[in-house]
Amino acid sequence: MSETFSSRWGLILATLGMAVGTGNIWRFPRIVATNGGGSFLVAWVVFLLIWSVPLMIVEFSFGKKARLGTVGAFRVFGGPKAGWMGGWAALCATAIAFYYSVVAGWCLRYFWASLVGELGSTDSLAFWEAYAGTGQSFLTHAIALGIALVVVWFGVRGIERVAKVLIPSLVVLVIALAIRAVTLPGAIAGLEFLFRPDWSALGNVNIWLQALTQNAWDTGAGWGLILTYAIYMKAKEDVPLNAFLIGFGNNSMSLLAGIMVLCTVFAINPGARDEIVGAGNEGLTFIWMPQLFNQMPAGGFFMCLFFLALSFAALTSLISMIELITRIFIDAGFTRKKALVAVGMAALWFGAPSAFSLDFLHNQDWVWGVGLMVSGFFFAFAARKYGVEKIRREIVNAEGCDLKVGRWWNFIISVVVPIEAVVLTVWWLWEARGWDPEGWLDPFGSATVGTVLVQFAIALVGLILLDRWLVARRAESREA
């Protein structure tokens, strides 16, 4: 293997860029506000330690040992017939990338709009309705995708160079916005809400399930993205230390985003909190936040910083997804350039429905968001198949490891993570049944159980058949 990150710093920044995305900045504050503020944070930190970090250790180990993308790594750890599980992880990341480039395009469009003053002179709801689902949205989708493709074109060194610029810049921007938010009159109410837990609320099961969901969706653990970057680790890189740094670094950015958004809300318009958290991710970010910024001193400047930070977060995450897909093609014998041409054409084409239809985007976000929980289960299954103690002894705590991991990790990966994945998947499907009691099996619904089951079934059948065909092809080539 010729390509590696030049340093641990480069690996950490690239992986942190993968983890820190729009979910940290727009979903986390809304979920905290909806689920009890400080009480949610307690459960959120617990699941960081018993879901995110343990799975990150698994992913770093898979990539470091196999030096292959998700499909090849699962064959190494789960056995020759487990490639389809790696294919599932890749499919989830691919499907998300198709609509995530649309979201990244939104961020770029709003940064430009805030930069030239469009959002200060136009009603934010009218601006959003005139933009979302139109040809403009497709154009910005293509621009965001093009930026990511150019970065990945230059391989791991290109990814590293961009991460070394964007991630420190993102951290500075978010810190600056958080500082401005806490200095607003009345911001102390937001800090109290965010950091003062109501211990009795921890008896609410929903808070724990939402905290587990947030960890599953915003840290990138179990997606296969960390595995992909781990392919380019140096041989003596410290696996557990990297996992802890990424996990706590990602959640620190979420906390800063929570401070930034909630302090601004409580300071500018505390009565609007319930309306804002009920507005959904796009409503909070692209409708309410411009309104709030327009009401504060120098709001246009800070709005520009906000959407610049959001654009950086979106692009670094999109870059990691494009690299994951590209790596699968490289493992199959394609050159990086040919793989990127195929990936770019597919992403432009299959991202178009999400650019033109919010309902389609929400459907894909729902289906493959649930799919990520299944992906986490597959990672735990493959680790158990290979032997968690063997992984811990030979890879996790190998030479170069400064932070040793104890046997507690064996139990979490073998027992706790699979249970969490099953419970979370069943819970979300049960919740969806309640959203539409009569049409919950509708395969064409936006967020129904039926649409999940049908798309999952098609994907699983296709992946299993493809994996069997590839195994047969390898057997024929060996005989020849």
C-alpha positions as CSV (number, residue, x, y, z in Angstrom):
1,M,0.0,0.0,0.0
2,S,1.6,3.3,-1.1
3,E,-0.9,5.9,0.1
4,T,-1.0,6.9,3.8
5,F,-1.8,10.0,5.8
6,S,1.3,11.9,6.4
7,S,0.7,12.2,10.1
8,R,-1.7,11.3,12.9
9,W,-2.8,15.0,12.8
10,G,-3.8,14.6,9.1
11,L,-5.8,11.4,9.9
12,I,-7.5,12.9,12.9
13,L,-8.6,16.0,11.0
14,A,-9.8,14.0,8.0
15,T,-11.8,11.6,10.2
16,L,-13.1,14.5,12.3
17,G,-14.3,16.1,9.1
18,M,-16.1,12.9,8.2
19,A,-17.8,12.8,11.6
20,V,-18.7,16.5,12.0
21,G,-21.5,17.2,9.5
22,T,-24.8,19.0,9.2
23,G,-26.3,16.7,11.8
24,N,-24.1,18.2,14.5
25,I,-25.1,21.8,13.6
26,W,-28.8,21.5,12.7
27,R,-30.1,18.2,14.2
28,F,-28.3,18.2,17.6
29,P,-29.7,21.5,18.9
30,R,-33.2,20.6,17.8
31,I,-33.1,17.2,19.4
32,V,-31.6,18.6,22.6
33,A,-34.4,21.2,22.7
34,T,-37.0,18.5,22.1
35,N,-35.7,16.1,24.7
36,G,-35.1,17.9,27.9
37,G,-31.8,19.8,27.4
38,G,-29.4,18.8,30.1
39,S,-31.1,15.4,30.7
40,F,-30.5,14.5,27.1
41,L,-26.8,15.3,27.4
42,V,-26.4,12.7,30.2
43,A,-27.8,9.9,28.1
44,W,-26.0,11.2,25.0
45,V,-22.6,10.9,26.7
46,V,-23.4,7.4,27.9
47,F,-24.1,6.2,24.4
48,L,-21.0,7.9,23.1
49,L,-19.1,5.4,25.3
50,I,-21.2,2.3,24.7
51,W,-22.0,2.8,21.0
52,S,-19.9,5.3,19.1
53,V,-16.4,4.9,20.5
54,P,-16.5,1.0,20.6
55,L,-17.8,0.9,17.0
56,M,-15.1,3.4,15.9
57,I,-12.5,1.1,17.4
58,V,-14.0,-1.8,15.3
59,E,-13.9,0.3,12.1
60,F,-10.3,1.5,12.7
61,S,-9.3,-2.1,13.3
62,F,-11.0,-3.4,10.2
63,G,-9.4,-0.8,7.9
64,K,-5.9,-1.1,9.5
65,K,-5.9,-4.9,9.2
66,A,-7.6,-5.5,5.9
67,R,-6.4,-2.4,4.0
68,L,-9.6,-2.8,1.9
69,G,-12.9,-1.0,1.6
70,T,-16.0,-2.2,3.4
71,V,-16.8,-5.2,1.1
72,G,-13.2,-6.6,1.3
73,A,-12.8,-5.9,5.0
74,F,-16.0,-7.8,5.8
75,R,-14.7,-10.8,3.9
76,V,-11.5,-10.7,6.0
77,F,-13.3,-10.4,9.3
78,G,-16.7,-11.9,8.8
79,G,-15.7,-14.7,6.4
80,P,-15.8,-15.2,2.6
81,K,-19.7,-15.0,2.5
82,A,-19.9,-11.8,4.6
83,G,-19.0,-9.4,1.8
84,W,-22.7,-8.5,1.3
85,M,-22.7,-7.0,4.8
86,G,-19.9,-4.7,3.8
87,G,-21.9,-4.0,0.7
88,W,-24.8,-3.0,2.9
89,A,-22.6,-0.5,4.8
90,A,-21.4,0.9,1.4
91,L,-24.9,1.0,0.0
92,C,-26.2,3.0,3.0
93,A,-23.3,5.5,2.7
94,T,-23.8,5.7,-1.1
95,A,-27.6,6.3,-0.8
96,I,-26.9,9.0,1.8
97,A,-24.3,10.6,-0.4
98,F,-26.8,10.9,-3.3
99,Y,-29.0,13.3,-1.2
100,Y,-26.3,14.7,1.1
101,S,-24.7,16.4,-1.9
102,V,-28.1,18.2,-2.3
103,V,-28.0,19.3,1.4
104,A,-24.3,20.5,0.9
105,G,-25.6,22.5,-2.1
106,W,-28.2,24.1,0.1
107,C,-25.5,25.2,2.5
108,L,-23.4,26.7,-0.2
109,R,-26.4,28.5,-1.7
110,Y,-27.2,30.0,1.7
111,F,-23.7,31.0,2.4
112,W,-23.6,32.9,-0.9
113,A,-27.1,34.5,-0.2
114,S,-25.9,35.6,3.2
115,L,-22.6,36.9,1.8
116,V,-24.4,39.2,-0.8
117,G,-27.2,40.2,1.5
118,E,-30.1,38.3,-0.1
119,L,-31.3,36.8,3.2
120,G,-31.4,40.2,4.9
121,S,-33.8,41.7,2.4
122,T,-36.0,38.7,1.7
123,D,-38.5,36.8,3.8
124,S,-36.6,33.6,4.7
125,L,-39.7,31.3,4.1
126,A,-40.3,32.8,0.7
127,F,-36.6,32.5,-0.2
128,W,-36.6,28.8,0.8
129,E,-39.8,28.0,-1.1
130,A,-38.5,29.7,-4.2
131,Y,-35.2,27.7,-4.1
132,A,-35.8,24.2,-2.6
133,G,-37.0,21.6,-5.2
134,T,-36.1,23.7,-8.2
135,G,-33.4,23.8,-10.9
136,Q,-31.4,26.0,-8.6
137,S,-31.2,23.2,-6.0
138,F,-30.0,20.8,-8.7
139,L,-27.3,23.2,-9.8
140,T,-26.0,23.6,-6.2
141,H,-26.1,19.8,-5.8
142,A,-23.9,19.6,-8.9
143,I,-21.5,22.2,-7.5
144,A,-21.2,20.6,-4.1
145,L,-20.7,17.2,-5.8
146,G,-18.0,18.6,-8.1
147,I,-16.0,20.1,-5.2
148,A,-16.0,16.7,-3.4
149,L,-15.0,14.8,-6.6
150,V,-12.1,17.2,-7.2
151,V,-10.8,16.7,-3.7
152,V,-11.1,12.9,-3.9
153,W,-9.5,12.9,-7.3
154,F,-6.1,13.7,-5.6
155,G,-6.4,10.7,-3.3
156,V,-5.7,10.6,0.4
157,R,-3.2,13.5,0.2
158,G,-5.9,15.7,-1.4
159,I,-8.3,14.8,1.4
160,E,-5.7,15.5,4.0
161,R,-4.8,18.9,2.6
162,V,-8.4,20.0,2.5
163,A,-9.1,18.7,6.0
164,K,-6.1,20.7,7.4
165,V,-7.7,23.9,6.1
166,L,-11.4,23.3,6.5
167,I,-11.6,21.6,9.9
168,P,-9.5,24.1,11.9
169,S,-11.5,26.9,10.1
170,L,-14.7,25.1,11.0
171,V,-13.7,24.9,14.7
172,V,-12.8,28.6,14.8
173,L,-16.1,29.6,13.1
174,V,-18.2,27.5,15.5
175,I,-16.3,28.8,18.5
176,A,-16.8,32.4,17.3
177,L,-20.5,31.9,16.8
178,A,-20.9,30.2,20.2
179,I,-19.0,33.1,21.9
180,R,-21.3,35.6,20.1
181,A,-24.4,33.7,21.2
182,V,-23.5,33.5,24.9
183,T,-22.8,37.2,25.0
184,L,-26.3,38.1,23.8
185,P,-28.6,39.5,26.5
186,G,-30.8,36.6,27.9
187,A,-28.4,33.9,26.6
188,I,-27.9,32.5,30.1
189,A,-31.4,31.0,29.9
190,G,-30.2,28.9,26.9
191,L,-27.1,27.7,28.8
192,E,-29.2,26.7,31.8
193,F,-31.6,24.8,29.6
194,L,-28.7,23.0,27.8
195,F,-26.6,22.1,30.8
196,R,-28.9,21.8,33.8
197,P,-30.3,18.2,33.8
198,D,-33.6,17.2,35.3
199,W,-32.6,13.9,36.8
200,S,-36.2,12.7,37.0
201,A,-36.5,13.0,33.2
202,L,-33.9,10.2,32.8
203,G,-36.7,7.8,33.6
204,N,-38.1,8.7,30.2
205,V,-37.1,5.9,27.8
206,N,-37.6,8.1,24.8
207,I,-34.7,10.4,25.9
208,W,-32.4,7.4,26.0
209,L,-33.5,6.2,22.6
210,Q,-33.1,9.6,21.0
211,A,-29.6,10.0,22.6
212,L,-28.6,6.6,21.1
213,T,-30.1,7.7,17.7
214,Q,-28.1,10.9,17.7
215,N,-24.9,9.0,18.4
216,A,-25.7,6.6,15.6
217,W,-26.3,9.3,13.1
218,D,-23.9,12.1,13.9
219,T,-20.6,10.4,14.9
220,G,-20.3,8.3,11.7
221,A,-19.7,5.1,13.8
222,G,-20.9,2.0,11.9
223,W,-21.1,3.8,8.5
224,G,-17.9,2.4,7.1
225,L,-16.4,5.9,6.6
226,I,-13.9,5.5,9.4
227,L,-12.9,2.1,8.0
228,T,-12.2,3.7,4.7
229,Y,-9.9,6.4,6.1
230,A,-8.3,3.8,8.4
231,I,-7.0,2.0,5.2
232,Y,-4.5,4.9,5.0
233,M,-3.4,4.7,8.6
234,K,0.3,4.1,9.3
235,A,1.2,0.6,10.5
236,K,1.8,1.7,14.2
237,E,-1.1,4.1,14.5
238,D,-2.9,4.1,17.8
239,V,-6.4,2.8,17.2
240,P,-8.2,3.4,20.6
241,L,-6.7,6.9,21.1
242,N,-7.9,7.9,17.6
243,A,-11.4,6.6,18.3
244,F,-11.7,8.5,21.6
245,L,-10.3,11.7,20.0
246,I,-12.8,11.5,17.1
247,G,-15.7,10.6,19.4
248,F,-15.2,13.4,21.9
249,G,-14.1,15.9,19.3
250,N,-17.3,15.3,17.3
251,N,-19.5,15.6,20.3
252,S,-17.6,18.7,21.5
253,M,-18.6,20.3,18.1
254,S,-22.2,19.3,18.7
255,L,-22.1,21.0,22.1
256,L,-20.7,24.2,20.6
257,A,-23.5,24.1,18.0
258,G,-26.1,23.6,20.7
259,I,-24.7,26.6,22.6
260,M,-24.7,28.6,19.4
261,V,-28.3,27.8,18.4
262,L,-30.1,27.6,21.7
263,C,-28.5,30.7,23.2
264,T,-29.4,32.6,20.1
265,V,-33.0,31.3,20.3
266,F,-33.4,32.1,24.0
267,A,-31.8,35.5,23.6
268,I,-33.6,36.7,20.5
269,N,-37.0,35.1,20.6
270,P,-37.5,32.7,23.6
271,G,-41.2,32.3,22.8
272,A,-40.4,30.7,19.5
273,R,-38.5,27.7,20.8
274,D,-41.4,25.3,20.5
275,E,-42.1,26.4,16.9
276,I,-38.4,26.2,16.0
277,V,-37.8,22.7,17.3
278,G,-41.0,21.5,15.6
279,A,-39.9,23.0,12.3
280,G,-37.6,20.1,11.3
281,N,-34.0,20.3,10.3
282,E,-34.5,22.4,7.2
283,G,-37.0,24.7,8.9
284,L,-34.6,25.4,11.8
285,T,-31.6,26.0,9.6
286,F,-32.9,27.7,6.5
287,I,-36.0,29.5,7.7
288,W,-35.7,30.3,11.4
289,M,-32.0,30.9,11.8
290,P,-31.9,33.7,9.1
291,Q,-34.8,35.3,10.9
292,L,-33.0,35.2,14.3
293,F,-29.7,36.5,12.8
294,N,-31.5,39.4,11.2
295,Q,-32.7,40.4,14.6
296,M,-29.3,40.6,16.3
297,P,-26.6,43.3,16.0
298,A,-24.2,42.6,13.1
299,G,-26.5,39.6,12.3
300,G,-25.6,39.6,8.6
301,F,-22.0,39.0,9.4
302,F,-22.7,36.2,11.9
303,M,-25.2,34.6,9.5
304,C,-22.5,34.5,6.9
305,L,-20.2,32.8,9.3
306,F,-22.9,30.3,10.3
307,F,-23.6,29.2,6.7
308,L,-19.8,29.1,5.9
309,A,-19.3,26.7,8.9
310,L,-22.3,24.6,7.8
311,S,-20.8,24.4,4.3
312,F,-17.5,23.3,5.6
313,A,-19.1,20.6,7.7
314,A,-21.3,19.4,4.8
315,L,-18.4,19.2,2.3
316,T,-16.0,17.3,4.6
317,S,-18.6,14.7,5.3
318,L,-19.5,14.4,1.6
319,I,-15.9,14.0,0.7
320,S,-15.6,11.0,3.0
321,M,-18.7,9.4,1.5
322,I,-17.3,9.8,-2.1
323,E,-14.0,8.3,-1.0
324,L,-15.8,5.3,0.5
325,I,-17.7,4.6,-2.8
326,T,-14.5,5.2,-4.8
327,R,-12.5,2.8,-2.7
328,I,-15.0,0.0,-3.4
329,F,-14.4,0.5,-7.1
330,I,-10.6,0.7,-6.6
331,D,-10.7,-2.7,-4.7
332,A,-12.6,-4.1,-7.7
333,G,-9.7,-3.1,-10.1
334,F,-10.7,0.3,-11.3
335,T,-8.2,3.2,-11.3
336,R,-9.1,6.1,-9.0
337,K,-9.9,8.4,-12.0
338,K,-12.2,5.9,-13.7
339,A,-13.9,5.1,-10.4
340,L,-14.6,8.8,-9.8
341,V,-16.1,9.3,-13.2
342,A,-18.5,6.5,-12.5
343,V,-19.2,7.7,-9.0
344,G,-19.7,11.3,-10.2
345,M,-22.1,10.4,-12.9
346,A,-24.1,8.1,-10.6
347,A,-24.3,10.7,-7.8
348,L,-25.3,13.5,-10.2
349,W,-28.1,11.3,-11.7
350,F,-29.4,9.6,-8.5
351,G,-29.2,12.8,-6.5
352,A,-31.4,14.6,-8.9
353,P,-34.7,13.3,-7.4
354,S,-33.7,14.7,-4.0
355,A,-32.8,18.0,-5.6
356,F,-36.2,18.3,-7.1
357,S,-38.4,16.8,-4.4
358,L,-38.1,17.2,-0.6
359,D,-40.5,14.3,-0.2
360,F,-38.0,12.0,-2.0
361,L,-35.1,13.4,0.0
362,H,-37.0,12.8,3.3
363,N,-37.8,9.3,2.2
364,Q,-34.2,8.4,1.5
365,D,-33.1,10.1,4.7
366,W,-35.6,8.0,6.6
367,V,-34.8,4.6,4.9
368,W,-31.1,4.8,5.0
369,G,-31.0,6.4,8.4
370,V,-32.6,3.2,9.7
371,G,-30.2,1.3,7.5
372,L,-27.2,2.7,9.4
373,M,-28.4,1.1,12.6
374,V,-28.4,-2.3,10.8
375,S,-25.0,-1.4,9.5
376,G,-23.8,-1.0,13.1
377,F,-25.1,-4.4,13.9
378,F,-23.2,-5.9,11.0
379,F,-19.9,-4.4,12.2
380,A,-20.5,-5.9,15.6
381,F,-21.4,-9.3,14.0
382,A,-18.3,-9.4,11.9
383,A,-16.1,-8.5,14.8
384,R,-17.6,-11.2,16.9
385,K,-17.2,-13.7,14.0
386,Y,-13.5,-12.9,13.8
387,G,-13.1,-12.9,17.5
388,V,-13.3,-9.7,19.6
389,E,-10.6,-10.7,21.9
390,K,-8.3,-11.5,18.9
391,I,-9.0,-8.0,17.5
392,R,-8.4,-6.4,20.9
393,R,-5.1,-8.2,21.4
394,E,-3.6,-8.2,17.9
395,I,-4.9,-4.9,16.4
396,V,-6.4,-2.6,19.0
397,N,-3.6,-3.0,21.6
398,A,-0.9,-3.7,19.1
399,E,2.5,-2.1,18.9
400,G,2.2,1.7,18.9
401,C,-0.9,1.7,21.1
402,D,-0.5,4.2,24.0
403,L,-4.1,3.8,25.3
404,K,-4.9,0.2,26.0
405,V,-8.4,-1.1,25.8
406,G,-9.6,-3.6,28.4
407,R,-12.0,-6.6,28.2
408,W,-14.9,-4.3,28.7
409,W,-14.8,-3.5,25.0
410,N,-15.2,-7.2,24.2
411,F,-18.5,-7.3,26.1
412,I,-19.8,-4.0,24.6
413,I,-19.1,-5.2,21.0
414,S,-20.3,-8.8,21.5
415,V,-23.5,-8.0,23.5
416,V,-24.3,-4.4,24.1
417,V,-24.0,-3.0,20.5
418,P,-26.0,-5.7,18.8
419,I,-28.8,-5.2,21.4
420,E,-28.7,-1.5,20.9
421,A,-28.9,-1.9,17.1
422,V,-31.9,-4.2,17.3
423,V,-33.8,-2.1,19.9
424,L,-33.2,1.1,18.0
425,T,-34.2,-0.4,14.6
426,V,-37.4,-1.9,16.1
427,W,-38.2,1.3,18.0
428,W,-37.9,3.5,15.0
429,L,-40.1,1.2,12.9
430,W,-42.7,1.1,15.7
431,E,-42.6,4.9,15.9
432,A,-43.2,5.1,12.1
433,R,-46.2,2.8,12.5
434,G,-47.7,5.3,14.9
435,W,-47.1,8.2,12.4
436,D,-49.6,6.7,10.0
437,P,-51.6,3.9,11.6
438,E,-53.6,3.2,8.4
439,G,-50.9,3.5,5.8
440,W,-47.9,2.3,7.7
441,L,-47.2,-0.5,5.2
442,D,-47.5,1.8,2.2
443,P,-44.3,1.1,0.2
444,F,-44.6,4.5,-1.5
445,G,-45.0,6.5,1.7
446,S,-42.4,9.1,2.6
447,A,-41.7,7.8,6.1
448,T,-43.5,4.5,6.5
449,V,-42.5,1.0,7.6
450,G,-43.5,-0.3,4.2
451,T,-41.0,1.8,2.3
452,V,-38.2,0.7,4.6
453,L,-39.1,-3.0,4.3
454,V,-39.4,-2.9,0.5
455,Q,-36.2,-1.0,-0.1
456,F,-34.3,-3.1,2.4
457,A,-35.6,-6.3,0.8
458,I,-34.5,-5.2,-2.7
459,A,-31.1,-4.1,-1.4
460,L,-30.5,-7.3,0.5
461,V,-31.5,-9.6,-2.3
462,G,-29.3,-7.6,-4.8
463,L,-26.3,-7.6,-2.4
464,I,-26.5,-11.3,-1.6
465,L,-26.8,-12.3,-5.3
466,L,-23.9,-9.9,-6.3
467,D,-21.7,-11.3,-3.5
468,R,-22.3,-14.9,-4.6
469,W,-21.5,-14.0,-8.2
470,L,-18.3,-12.3,-7.1
471,V,-17.3,-15.4,-5.0
472,A,-18.0,-17.6,-8.0
473,R,-15.9,-15.3,-10.2
474,R,-13.0,-15.6,-7.8
475,A,-13.3,-19.4,-7.6
476,E,-13.2,-19.6,-11.5
477,S,-10.2,-17.4,-11.7
478,R,-8.3,-19.5,-9.2
479,E,-9.1,-22.7,-11.1
480,A,-8.0,-21.1,-14.3
